[in-house]
């Protein structure tokens, strides 16, 4: 069940996902599913989803044609400001700092 949820995140990370909706679609209790996910992966569902989205955004940042707000939307964040806050919290860098660093490294 946990692996199925991980595959769901990998396939639909760009869409709104919640442990509640996944639990309902699998006919299990959301609290149970949340605890099972944390016990199995060591991460909460929200942290897992956020980490996956940030990982995907970093891959997309390698393509200079994409604007930052476009990348945010591509990985499931409609609010660019919120995405940039989450990005900084997870990576320790702003999006501009990260992209600037990777541009310098590719020269």
C-alpha positions in Angstrom: 0.0 0.0 0.0 2.8 2.4 0.9 4.6 1.6 -2.4 1.4 2.2 -4.3 1.2 5.7 -2.6 4.8 6.4 -3.6 4.0 5.5 -7.2 0.9 7.7 -7.0 3.0 10.7 -5.9 5.6 10.0 -8.6 2.9 10.0 -11.3 0.7 12.8 -10.0 3.0 15.1 -8.0 1.8 18.0 -10.2 -1.7 17.7 -8.9 -3.4 18.3 -5.5 -2.8 15.2 -3.4 -3.8 14.5 0.2 -3.5 11.5 2.4 -7.2 11.9 3.2 -8.3 11.5 -0.5 -5.9 8.6 -1.0 -7.2 6.8 2.1 -10.8 7.3 1.0 -10.0 6.0 -2.5 -8.4 2.9 -0.9 -11.2 2.5 1.8 -8.8 2.8 4.7 -8.6 5.2 7.6 -6.5 8.3 6.9 -4.9 8.3 10.3 -3.9 4.6 9.9 -2.5 5.2 6.4 -0.6 8.3 7.6 1.0 6.3 10.5 1.8 3.3 8.2 3.4 5.7 5.6 5.5 7.3 8.3 6.5 4.0 9.8 7.5 2.5 6.5 9.3 5.5 4.9 10.4 7.5 7.8 8.7 10.6 6.3 5.2 12.0 6.6 3.2 12.0 3.5 3.4 15.8 3.1 7.2 15.7 3.6 7.5 12.9 1.0 5.3 14.8 -1.5 7.2 18.1 -0.9 10.6 16.5 -1.2 9.6 14.8 -4.5 8.2 18.1 -5.9 11.4 19.9 -4.9 13.5 17.1 -6.5 11.5 17.5 -9.7 11.7 21.3 -9.7 15.5 21.0 -9.5 15.5 18.8 -12.5 13.4 21.3 -14.4 15.7 24.2 -13.4 18.3 22.6 -15.6 16.2 23.8 -18.5 16.9 27.6 -18.8 13.8 28.2 -20.9 11.5 27.5 -18.0 10.7 30.5 -15.8 10.6 29.9 -12.0 6.8 30.4 -11.8 6.3 27.9 -14.6 8.4 25.3 -12.8 6.3 26.0 -9.6 3.1 25.2 -11.5 4.7 22.2 -13.2 5.4 20.6 -9.8 2.0 21.3 -8.3 2.3 24.8 -6.7 -0.2 27.4 -7.9 1.3 30.0 -5.5 4.8 30.9 -6.6 5.6 32.7 -3.3 4.7 29.6 -1.3 6.8 27.4 -3.7 9.8 29.7 -3.3 9.4 29.6 0.6 9.3 25.8 0.5 12.2 25.6 -1.9 14.4 27.8 0.4 13.4 25.8 3.5 14.2 22.5 1.8 17.4 23.5 -0.1 18.8 26.3 2.1 18.9 28.5 -1.0 16.6 30.8 -2.9 15.5 29.7 -6.4 17.7 32.5 -7.8 20.7 31.4 -5.8 20.2 27.8 -6.8 19.8 28.6 -10.5 22.7 31.0 -10.5 24.9 28.4 -8.9 24.0 25.7 -11.4 24.5 28.1 -14.3 28.0 28.9 -13.1 28.8 25.2 -12.7 27.6 24.4 -16.2 30.0 26.9 -17.8 
